[in-house]
Amino acid sequence: MTHILRRWFGTNGFLYEKIDDGVFKKSDDLPSPGSYFTTSPTSPGSPILPFAELGTSSKEIIYARGASEKEHYVIHKLPEDAYFDDLSLSPWRKRVHGYLGVTALMVVPLMLWAQAIQFNVIWNGTFAYRVDTKLRLGLIWASFMVQLVKNVTKSWQAVLLCFSLGKSRKPRLLLQGTSLPRVDVVITVCKESLDVVQDTVLAALNIDYPADRFRVLISDDGASQALELWAVSLQRKYENLYYTARAPNVRTGFKAGNLNHAMDFLRALPGGRAEFMAGLDTDMIPEKHWLRSLMAHMVLDTNLGLVCPTQLFYNSPENDPLHQGQTTSWRSQDTIRDMIGSAWNTGSGWLARRQALDDIGGFSTEILIEDLYSSIRMMAEGWKTAYVAEALQYGLMPNTYDAHLKQFLRWNIGGCQTFVKMGYFIKPSICKSLTFTQRLNGFLTGIAAWVTPFFVTTDIIVTCLLLATGLPFIYYHNVEEVKLLLTLSCACSLLDWALMIHIGLTAGYQASVRDACIAYMHPYYVVNILRNFVLPASLGGIVPNFTATGSVSVPVNERNHYKRTPLIRRLSHFLFRSGGMFLVIAIAAIVLSVTVRGLGFIRGWQLENSVVAGQDVWVIFLTTLGWPPLGWLLIILDLCMPILYMISPPTVPDRDDMMGRRDENQVRYPRPEFRHTKWSWNQLRLPALYHLIPLYLMAMMAMSRFL
């Protein structure tokens, strides 16, 4: 077990220390802050972090002693104002973020109350309108079941969030000194551009870590001769650089197989494998203090098997129209997972303990998201995992719609595989040491991967049919029930909006809104799940496979202003090759139905075969087209996102234009202005209409008394 000695400066200028729960005492022999720093300010284009100042500004110094008497480390716990990056938060925002569960839980009793009222009406058949066919009754039940699954899932998610109450995210730590643990840094490559690989390798070789304490291994599944020749030439300067490539006949298991091969290669090197192993994706450029920041958490807790940082992107388009940056996930959801002890390996920049990797038998070649699965397996074996919200690496997101689809579909299939492989997170023989919160988190994630796509897609279809048949979106017995359901629906939607604002305190409000506009992906998920797990090959079934994002071919160029594919060809490719036709048909069906119904209400008469009779036109309108939160409008907004993207794609500069100047070691980093997503209000985008929904909700809530 690690024994921790904490030392800090008191207001009287003396140094104080505390060992575990021992007494305080004055100390005169502690090395001064910053005395172990070996990094000086770097040249333009390198990380904008005043490392020397970080050391001298630290108010708390931590001594960590490892398993042996010879192992002792000095760690600086950085104060909140030590430096600011794109993930920095003010203290009050950090505290408030830990209470997301309260905001999420407030809506649960209200939505379950409304659901119970609806069930009573359907079960007893006491409708205030005619339901004279089995088709219409079937539509009502389908709509009810979709809403039920959505509400039950949301309730359990709120319960899960409550386990983070009062907790805070990991502090920013920095390991000092030169006698540090040995690390093997593995960079997995598979047919990515040579210049992209070179920037990552050079940055990894020049991190602020003793050169004799880490090795960099390029594990190349593309077997690029140009990359191998470049690596060999670079070895003259960097003796800790190695290159390996698997033979074509054993190139199985995708990225997981590549990582396992790297582990075998490292085992055969002089000295064998290091105590720790780190992984970088080909395009992820690490900051100089990357390893020192992560290793500080490792030496503090010998039960910590893995720690992973945030992934940030320097080629993110303005307003991130496809929500590729996963801003809310990195800034909010992953932080919450860490608070409840269920942090995931998110794929790049991770640092793992060798013993933890050995305990799970390396990386599974049967799962497309071997990184996430490996962290869950570690937790099942009793290891802890951690996530640190720090800007320690910058990479490239997919720059085309097709590449974006491939990446998200792979994640979805990997989530489905993990759910099954872990025994649905309920089998004790597989889950082993997983805690209740870890199992609940895994179960809800599996449901999101397997079930949610089908119900969201069903919701889109049912909404079209309800509008076409004129059936209301709610089921009621009389006008008094309409008033109550209207109040409950408005209150639930406003509380959902409040949760969006709460998440926006850490992720940004516009990013939170973008996160709500991803329903367009669910029809793709449904088709992908059916093809990978249900359909035979004769009907389009396929075997799940992995394609490196950076190696995806580009049939249509969207974001390069000078190479952009013409509009007609972009739309044709989107409709007939990228599955956009379903989205267009769904939008057209909803718009047509809304138009027909709307004209009928404006003229004060109803369609000839309407199922509604003898009621006030206002009530009829309110329970169909006007029912809050205007679900049909939200569906249109969601489904329009990729269409608008194809019509008016964002412009992203060439990669070289986003990179800074090279230093004396030929290392370059992304320029500061490209290290975060730019959000603006000067673009007319449909998600902006989300901001008007709360006004409509408040108006409807106020008018409910006049029904």
C-alpha positions in Angstrom: 0.0 0.0 0.0 1.2 3.5 -0.8 1.9 5.7 2.3 1.3 9.4 1.6 3.1 12.3 3.3 1.5 15.6 2.6 3.4 18.9 3.0 2.3 22.4 2.3 3.0 26.0 3.2 1.2 27.6 6.2 0.2 31.2 6.4 3.2 31.8 8.7 5.7 30.7 6.0 6.6 27.4 7.6 6.2 24.0 5.9 3.7 21.6 7.5 3.3 17.9 7.0 0.8 15.2 7.7 1.2 11.4 7.4 -2.1 9.7 6.9 -4.1 10.7 10.0 -1.1 11.7 12.1 -0.4 15.0 13.8 0.9 18.1 12.1 4.4 19.3 12.6 6.7 21.9 11.2 9.2 20.7 8.6 12.5 22.4 7.6 14.0 19.8 5.3 11.5 19.7 2.4 13.0 20.5 -1.0 11.7 23.8 -2.2 8.9 23.7 -4.7 10.1 23.5 -8.3 13.5 22.2 -7.4 12.9 19.0 -9.3 11.7 20.7 -12.5 13.8 19.9 -15.6 11.7 21.7 -18.2 12.2 25.2 -19.3 9.8 27.4 -21.4 9.7 26.1 -25.0 9.6 27.6 -28.4 6.5 29.0 -30.2 4.1 26.3 -31.2 4.9 24.1 -28.2 2.5 23.6 -25.2 1.6 26.9 -23.7 2.2 25.8 -20.1 4.7 27.6 -17.8 6.1 24.4 -16.3 8.6 26.2 -14.1 5.9 28.5 -12.7 3.6 25.5 -12.1 6.2 24.1 -9.7 6.8 27.4 -7.7 3.0 28.1 -7.5 2.1 24.8 -6.0 0.9 25.1 -2.4 0.7 21.4 -1.6 3.5 18.9 -2.0 2.8 15.2 -1.7 5.3 12.5 -0.9 4.3 9.0 -2.1 6.1 5.9 -1.0 5.7 2.8 -3.1 6.0 -0.9 -2.2 9.7 -0.9 -1.5 11.8 1.4 0.7 13.6 2.7 -2.4 10.5 4.0 -4.1 9.5 7.5 -3.1 8.1 10.2 -5.2 7.4 13.9 -5.0 4.2 15.1 -6.4 2.9 18.7 -6.8 -0.8 19.2 -6.4 -1.5 22.2 -8.6 -3.9 24.9 -7.2 -7.0 25.8 -9.2 -5.4 28.9 -10.6 -2.1 27.2 -11.6 -2.9 27.3 -15.3 -5.9 27.3 -17.5 -6.7 25.1 -20.5 -9.8 24.2 -22.4 -10.9 22.0 -19.5 -10.3 24.4 -16.6 -13.3 25.1 -14.4 -13.9 27.6 -11.7 -14.2 26.0 -8.2 -18.0 26.7 -8.0 -18.6 24.9 -11.3 -16.7 21.9 -10.1 -18.8 21.7 -6.9 -22.1 22.2 -8.7 -21.2 19.5 -11.3 -21.2 16.9 -8.5 -24.9 17.5 -7.9 -26.1 16.6 -11.4 -28.0 13.7 -9.8 -30.3 16.1 -7.9 -31.3 17.9 -11.1 -31.8 14.6 -13.0 -33.8 13.0 -10.2 -36.3 15.9 -9.9 -38.1 14.9 -13.1 -38.5 11.2 -12.3 -41.6 11.3 -10.1 -43.4 13.7 -12.5 -42.8 11.7 -15.6 -43.7 8.4 -13.8 -46.9 10.1 -12.6 -47.8 11.1 -16.1 -47.0 7.6 -17.4 -49.3 6.0 -14.8 -52.2 8.2 -15.9 -51.6 7.2 -19.5 -51.5 3.5 -18.6 -54.8 3.7 -16.7 -56.5 5.3 -19.7 -55.1 2.7 -22.2 -55.7 -0.3 -20.0 -59.3 0.6 -19.2 -60.0 1.9 -22.7 -61.6 5.1 -21.4 -60.5 7.3 -24.3 -62.2 10.7 -24.9 -62.0 9.9 -28.6 -62.7 7.0 -30.9 -60.2 4.2 -31.2 -62.2 1.9 -33.5 -59.4 -0.1 -35.1 -56.7 -2.4 -34.0 -54.2 -0.4 -36.0 -54.9 2.7 -34.0 -54.9 0.9 -30.7 -51.6 -0.7 -31.7 -50.1 2.7 -32.5 -51.2 3.9 -29.0 -49.6 0.9 -27.3 -46.4 1.4 -29.4 -46.2 5.0 -28.5 -46.8 4.2 -24.8 -44.0 1.5 -24.8 -41.5 3.8 -26.4 -42.2 6.5 -23.8 -42.1 3.9 -21.0 -38.6 2.6 -22.0 -37.4 6.1 -22.3 -38.7 7.1 -18.9 -37.4 3.9 -17.1 -34.0 4.3 -18.6 -33.9 8.0 -17.7 -34.9 7.1 -14.1 -32.1 4.7 -13.6 -29.6 7.1 -15.2 -30.8 9.7 -12.6 -30.2 7.1 -9.8 -26.7 6.4 -11.1 -25.9 10.2 -11.2 -26.9 10.4 -7.5 -23.9 8.2 -6.6 -21.7 11.1 -7.5 -23.3 13.6 -5.1 -20.8 15.7 -3.3 -17.8 14.2 -5.1 -15.3 16.1 -7.2 -13.2 15.3 -10.2 -9.5 14.3 -9.9 -7.1 17.0 -8.9 -4.3 18.1 -11.2 -1.1 16.5 -10.1 2.5 16.7 -11.5 5.1 14.1 -10.6 8.6 15.5 -9.9 12.1 14.2 -10.0 14.2 12.1 -12.4 14.1 8.6 -10.7 10.7 7.7 -12.1 8.9 4.4 -13.0 9.7 2.9 -16.4 7.1 3.2 -19.1 6.6 1.7 -22.5 4.7 4.1 -24.9 3.1 2.2 -27.7 1.9 4.1 -30.8 -0.5 2.0 -32.9 -0.4 2.7 -36.6 -2.4 1.3 -39.5 -2.0 3.1 -42.9 -2.4 6.6 -41.6 -0.5 9.5 -43.3 3.2 9.5 -42.6 3.3 13.2 -41.6 0.6 12.5 -39.0 2.5 9.6 -37.5 5.8 11.6 -37.5 4.3 14.5 -35.5 3.0 12.0 -32.8 6.2 10.1 -32.6 8.4 13.2 -32.3 6.1 14.6 -29.6 6.2 11.3 -27.7 10.0 11.2 -27.8 10.3 14.7 -26.4 7.9 14.5 -23.5 9.2 15.8 -20.1 10.2 12.4 -18.7 13.7 11.0 -18.2 14.8 9.5 -21.5 16.2 6.4 -19.8 12.9 5.8 -18.1 10.6 5.4 -21.1 10.6 3.7 -24.5 8.6 4.6 -27.6 7.4 1.7 -29.8 5.8 2.2 -33.2 3.6 -0.8 -33.8 2.7 -0.6 -37.5 -0.1 -2.8 -38.8 0.2 -1.1 -42.2 3.8 -2.3 -42.6 4.7 1.0 -44.2 8.2 0.8 -45.7 8.5 4.6 -45.6 7.6 4.7 -41.9 10.1 2.0 -41.1 12.9 3.7 -42.9 12.1 7.0 -41.1 12.0 5.3 -37.7 15.4 3.6 -38.4 17.0 6.9 -39.3 15.5 8.5 -36.2 17.0 5.8 -33.9 20.4 7.3 -34.4 19.2 10.3 -32.3 16.7 8.5 -30.0 18.0 5.2 -28.6 14.7 4.6 -26.9 12.7 4.4 -30.2 11.7 1.0 -31.6 9.7 -0.1 -34.6 7.8 -3.3 -35.2 5.2 -4.6 -37.7 3.3 -7.9 -37.7 3.6 -10.3 -40.6 0.6 -10.2 -43.0 -0.4 -13.8 -42.1 -0.7 -13.0 -38.4 -2.3 -9.6 -38.7 -5.5 -10.5 -36.9 -7.5 -8.9 -34.0 -7.4 -5.4 -35.4 -6.0 -2.8 -33.0 -6.2 -5.2 -30.0 -4.1 -7.7 -31.9 -1.6 -4.9 -32.7 -1.4 -4.0 -29.0 -0.9 -7.6 -27.9 1.9 -7.9 -30.5 3.5 -4.8 -29.1 3.4 -6.3 -25.6 5.1 -9.5 -26.9 7.7 -7.4 -28.7 8.5 -5.4 -25.6 8.8 -8.5 -23.5 11.7 -9.6 -25.7 13.6 -6.4 -25.4 16.5 -6.1 -22.9 15.0 -5.5 -19.5 11.7 -6.9 -20.6 8.4 -5.0 -20.3 8.3 -1.9 -18.2 6.2 -1.6 -15.1 3.8 0.7 -17.0 2.4 0.7 -20.5 1.0 3.8 -22.2 -0.9 4.0 -25.5 -1.3 6.7 -28.1 -3.4 6.8 -31.2 -1.5 7.7 -34.4 -2.9 11.2 -34.6 -2.9 12.1 -30.9 0.0 14.5 -30.1 0.8 14.4 -26.3 1.7 17.5 -24.3 5.1 17.5 -22.6 3.7 16.9 -19.1 1.4 14.0 -20.3 3.2 11.2 -18.5 4.1 13.2 -15.4 0.5 14.1 -14.9 -0.9 10.6 -15.3 1.9 8.9 -13.4 1.3 11.0 -10.4 -2.1 9.3 -9.9 -0.5 5.9 -10.4 2.2 6.2 -7.8 -0.4 7.6 -5.3 -2.5 4.5 -5.5 -1.0 1.1 -6.1 -4.4 -0.4 -6.7 -5.0 1.9 -9.7 -4.7 -0.2 -12.8 -5.4 2.5 -15.4 -5.7 6.2 -15.8 -6.9 8.0 -19.0 -7.1 11.7 -20.0 -9.4 13.6 -22.1 -9.2 13.5 -25.9 -9.2 16.9 -27.6 -9.2 17.7 -31.3 -7.5 20.5 -33.2 -9.5 20.1 -36.5 -12.9 20.5 -34.9 -15.2 22.6 -37.2 -16.9 25.6 -35.9 -20.0 24.6 -33.8 -19.1 20.9 -34.3 -22.3 20.3 -36.4 -22.1 16.5 -36.1 -21.1 16.5 -32.5 -18.0 14.6 -33.2 -16.0 16.2 -30.4 -18.1 14.4 -27.8 -17.7 17.6 -25.7 -20.4 16.6 -23.1 -18.9 13.2 -22.7 -15.3 14.3 -22.0 -16.3 17.2 -19.8 -19.3 15.8 -18.0 -20.2 12.1 -18.5 -16.6 10.7 -18.2 -16.0 12.9 -15.1 -19.2 11.5 -13.5 -18.1 7.9 -14.3 -14.8 8.6 -12.5 -16.6 10.0 -9.5 -18.6 6.8 -9.2 -15.5 4.6 -9.7 -16.4 3.5 -13.2 -13.9 5.3 -15.4 -13.3 3.9 -18.9 -10.2 3.6 -21.1 -11.3 5.9 -23.9 -8.7 4.8 -26.4 -5.7 7.1 -26.4 -3.3 8.7 -24.0 -4.0 6.0 -21.4 -1.5 4.7 -18.8 -1.9 1.2 -17.5 -0.1 -0.9 -14.9 1.5 -4.0 -16.4 0.2 -6.2 -13.7 -3.4 -5.1 -14.4 -3.0 -5.9 -18.1 -1.5 -9.3 -17.3 -4.4 -10.0 -15.0 -6.9 -9.6 -17.9 -4.8 -11.4 -20.4 -4.0 -8.4 -22.5 -6.4 -6.9 -25.0 -9.4 -8.8 -26.2 -9.4 -9.4 -30.0 -13.1 -10.2 -30.0 -14.3 -6.7 -29.2 -14.2 -3.7 -31.5 -13.7 -1.3 -28.5 -10.9 -3.2 -26.8 -9.9 -0.1 -24.9 -13.2 0.3 -23.0 -13.6 -3.4 -22.6 -10.1 -3.7 -21.1 -10.9 -1.1 -18.4 -14.1 -3.0 -17.5 -12.2 -6.2 -17.2 -9.7 -4.5 -14.9 -12.5 -3.4 -12.6 -13.9 -6.9 -12.6 -10.5 -8.1 -11.5 -10.5 -5.7 -8.6 -8.4 -2.9 -10.1 -9.4 0.8 -9.9 -9.6 3.0 -13.0 -9.4 6.8 -13.2 -10.2 9.6 -15.6 -8.5 13.0 -15.5 -10.1 16.0 -17.2 -6.9 17.5 -18.4 -5.8 18.8 -21.8 -2.9 16.3 -22.3 -3.3 15.3 -25.9 -4.7 16.7 -29.2 -5.7 14.7 -32.2 -7.8 14.6 -35.4 -11.5 13.8 -35.6 -12.9 12.2 -38.8 -13.1 14.9 -41.5 -15.9 13.4 -43.6 -19.4 12.2 -43.0 -18.6 8.7 -44.0 -15.6 8.5 -41.7 -17.8 9.9 -38.9 -20.4 7.2 -39.5 -17.8 4.4 -39.5 -16.4 5.6 -36.2 -19.7 5.9 -34.4 -21.1 2.7 -35.8 -18.0 0.9 -34.6 -18.4 2.3 -31.1 -22.1 1.2 -31.1 -21.2 -2.4 -32.2 -18.4 -2.5 -29.7 -20.9 -1.4 -27.0 -23.2 -4.2 -28.0 -20.4 -6.8 -27.9 -19.2 -5.6 -24.5 -22.8 -5.9 -23.1 -23.0 -9.5 -24.2 -19.4 -10.4 -23.4 -19.9 -9.1 -19.8 -22.9 -11.3 -19.3 -25.3 -8.3 -19.4 -23.5 -7.1 -16.3 -25.6 -9.5 -14.1 -23.6 -12.7 -14.2 -21.4 -13.0 -11.0 -19.0 -15.4 -12.7 -18.1 -12.7 -15.2 -18.6 -9.5 -13.3 -16.6 -10.7 -10.3 -15.5 -7.7 -8.3 -17.6 -5.1 -10.1 -19.5 -2.9 -7.7 -23.2 -2.1 -8.0 -22.6 1.3 -9.6 -20.1 -0.2 -12.0 -22.7 -2.9 -13.0 -25.4 -0.3 -13.3 -23.3 1.9 -15.4 -22.4 -1.0 -17.7 -26.0 -2.2 -17.9 -27.3 1.2 -18.9 -24.6 1.6 -21.4 -25.5 -1.7 -22.9 -29.1 -0.8 -23.1 -28.1 2.5 -24.8 -26.2 0.5 -27.4 -28.7 -2.4 -28.0 -32.2 -1.1 -27.2 -32.2 2.7 -27.5 -31.6 2.8 -31.2 -34.7 0.6 -31.9 -36.9 2.6 -29.7 -35.8 6.0 -31.0 -36.2 4.8 -34.6 -39.6 3.4 -33.6 -40.5 6.7 -32.1 -39.7 8.5 -35.4 -42.0 6.1 -37.3 -44.8 6.2 -34.7 -44.7 10.0 -34.7 -45.2 10.0 -38.5 -48.1 7.6 -38.2 -49.8 9.5 -35.3 -49.6 12.7 -37.3 -50.9 11.0 -40.4 -53.9 9.3 -38.6 -54.7 12.3 -36.4 -54.4 10.4 -33.2 -53.3 12.6 -30.1 -49.9 12.2 -28.6 -51.5 11.7 -25.2 -54.3 9.4 -23.9 -56.9 11.0 -21.7 -60.5 10.6 -20.4 -61.6 14.2 -20.0 -60.4 17.8 -20.3 -59.3 17.8 -16.6 -56.8 15.0 -17.3 -55.6 17.1 -20.3 -54.9 20.0 -17.9 -53.0 17.7 -15.5 -51.0 16.0 -18.2 -50.2 19.3 -19.9 -48.8 20.7 -16.6 -46.8 17.5 -16.0 -45.4 17.4 -19.5 -44.3 21.1 -19.4 -42.8 20.6 -16.0 -40.8 17.5 -17.1 -39.6 19.2 -20.3 -38.5 22.3 -18.3 -36.6 20.1 -15.8 -34.9 18.4 -18.8 -33.9 21.8 -20.0 -32.6 22.6 -16.5 -30.5 19.5 -16.6 -29.2 20.6 -20.0 -28.1 23.9 -18.5 -26.6 22.1 -15.5 -24.5 19.9 -17.9 -23.7 23.1 -19.8 -22.0 24.6 -16.8 -19.1 22.2 -17.4 -19.5 21.3 -21.1 -20.9 24.5 -22.4 -24.6 25.2 -23.1 -24.2 25.0 -26.9 -22.4 21.7 -26.7 -25.2 20.4 -24.4 -27.7 21.4 -27.1 -25.7 19.7 -29.8 -25.6 16.5 -27.7 -29.4 16.5 -27.9 -29.3 16.6 -31.7 -28.0 13.1 -32.4 -31.2 11.2 -33.0 -30.3 11.0 -36.7 -27.6 8.3 -35.8 -30.1 5.8 -34.4 -31.6 4.5 -37.7 -28.0 3.9 -38.7 -27.4 2.0 -35.5 -30.5 -0.2 -36.1 -29.4 -1.2 -39.6 -25.8 -1.8 -38.3 -27.0 -4.0 -35.4 -29.2 -6.1 -37.7 -26.4 -6.6 -40.2 -23.8 -7.5 -37.6 -25.9 -9.7 -35.3 -29.1 -10.8 -37.0 -29.1 -11.0 -40.8 -27.4 -13.8 -42.7 -24.8 -12.9 -45.3 -27.4 -13.6 -48.1 -29.5 -10.7 -46.7 -26.6 -8.2 -46.1 -25.2 -9.6 -42.9 -21.6 -8.8 -42.1 -18.9 -9.7 -39.6 -17.9 -6.9 -37.2 -14.6 -5.3 -38.2 -12.3 -2.5 -37.4 -11.2 0.3 -39.7 -8.7 2.8 -38.5 -10.3 6.3 -38.7 -7.3 7.8 -40.3 -7.1 5.2 -43.0 -10.8 5.6 -44.2 -10.9 6.5 -47.9 -12.5 9.8 -48.9 -15.0 9.5 -51.7 -16.5 12.9 -50.9 -14.4 15.9 -49.7 -16.6 18.2 -47.6 -14.5 20.4 -45.3 -11.6 21.5 -47.6 -12.6 24.8 -49.2 -10.4 24.2 -52.3 -11.1 20.5 -52.8 -14.8 20.4 -51.8 -17.0 18.1 -53.8 -19.8 19.8 -55.7 -23.2 20.1 -54.0 -25.1 17.7 -56.3 -22.5 15.0 -55.9 -22.4 15.5 -52.1 -26.2 15.2 -51.8 -26.3 12.2 -54.2 -23.6 10.4 -52.2 -25.4 11.2 -48.9 -28.8 10.0 -50.1 -27.9 6.8 -51.9 -24.5 5.8 -50.5 -24.6 7.1 -46.9 -28.2 6.1 -45.9 -29.6 9.7 -45.9 -32.8 8.7 -47.8 -34.5 7.4 -44.7 -33.9 10.7 -43.0 -35.3 12.7 -45.9 -38.4 10.4 -46.2 -39.1 10.7 -42.4 -38.8 14.5 -42.5 -41.0 14.8 -45.6 -43.7 12.6 -44.0 -43.7 14.6 -40.8 -43.8 18.0 -42.6 -46.6 16.8 -44.9 -48.7 15.5 -42.0 -48.1 18.6 -39.9 -49.0 20.8 -42.9 -52.3 19.0 -43.6 -53.3 19.0 -39.9 -52.3 22.6 -39.4 -54.3 23.8 -42.3 -57.3 21.9 -41.0 -57.1 23.6 -37.6 -56.5 27.1 -39.1 -59.7 26.8 -41.1 -61.6 25.5 -38.1 -62.6 22.2 -39.5 -61.3 18.7 -39.2 -60.4 16.1 -41.7 -63.3 14.0 -43.0 -62.3 10.7 -41.3 -60.8 12.2 -38.1 -60.9 9.9 -35.0 -61.7 13.0 -32.9 -65.2 14.2 -32.6 -67.2 16.8 -30.6 -64.3 18.5 -28.8 -63.0 22.0 -28.8 -60.6 22.7 -31.7 -58.1 24.2 -29.3 -57.9 21.0 -27.2 -57.6 18.9 -30.3 -54.8 21.1 -31.6 -53.0 21.0 -28.2 -53.1 17.2 -27.9 -51.8 16.7 -31.4 -49.6 19.2 -33.1 -49.2 21.5 -30.1 -48.4 19.0 -27.4 -45.2 20.0 -25.5 -42.4 19.7 -26.0 -43.3 19.6 -29.7 -41.7 16.2 -30.2 -42.3 16.2 -34.0 -40.4 19.5 -34.3 -37.5 18.1 -32.3 -37.3 15.1 -34.5 -37.2 17.3 -37.6 -34.4 19.4 -36.0 -32.4 16.2 -35.2 -32.9 14.6 -38.6 -32.0 17.8 -40.5 -28.5 18.0 -38.9 -26.6 15.8 -41.5 -28.7 17.2 -44.4 -27.7 20.8 -43.4 -24.2 19.6 -43.0 -24.0 18.3 -46.5 -25.7 21.4 -48.0 -23.4 23.8 -46.1 -20.4 22.0 -44.7 -18.0 23.8 -42.4 -14.6 24.8 -43.7 -11.5 23.4 -41.8 -8.0 24.6 -42.7 -5.3 22.2 -43.9 -3.6 20.3 -41.1 -0.3 22.1 -41.7 -2.0 25.4 -41.2 -3.3 24.4 -37.8 0.1 23.3 -36.5 2.7 25.6 -34.9 6.4 25.9 -35.9 8.8 23.1 -35.3 11.3 23.5 -32.5 14.9 22.4 -32.5 13.9 18.8 -32.2 11.4 19.1 -35.2 8.5 18.8 -32.7 5.4 20.8 -33.4 2.1 21.1 -31.6 -1.4 22.4 -32.6 -1.7 26.2 -32.6 -3.6 27.6 -29.5 -6.5 28.9 -31.6 -7.3 25.4 -32.9 -7.1 23.5 -29.6 -10.8 23.9 -28.8 -14.1 24.0 -30.7 -15.2 27.5 -31.6 -18.8 28.2 -30.7 -20.7 31.1 -32.3 -24.2 32.5 -32.6 -23.7 34.0 -36.0 -24.7 30.9 -37.9 -28.3 30.1 -38.7 -28.5 26.5 -37.5 -31.6 24.6 -36.6 -30.4 23.7 -33.0 -30.8 27.4 -32.2 -34.6 26.7 -32.3 -34.1 24.6 -29.2 -33.7 27.8 -27.3 -37.3 28.7 -28.1 -38.8 25.5 -26.8 -38.6 26.6 -23.1 -40.5 29.7 -23.9 -43.3 27.7 -25.5 -43.3 25.3 -22.5 -43.8 28.2 -20.0 -46.6 29.7 -22.2 -48.4 26.4 -22.4 -48.0 25.8 -18.7 -49.6 29.2 -18.0 -52.4 28.6 -20.4 -53.4 25.1 -19.1 -55.7 26.7 -16.6 -57.9 28.2 -19.3 -58.7 24.9 -21.0 
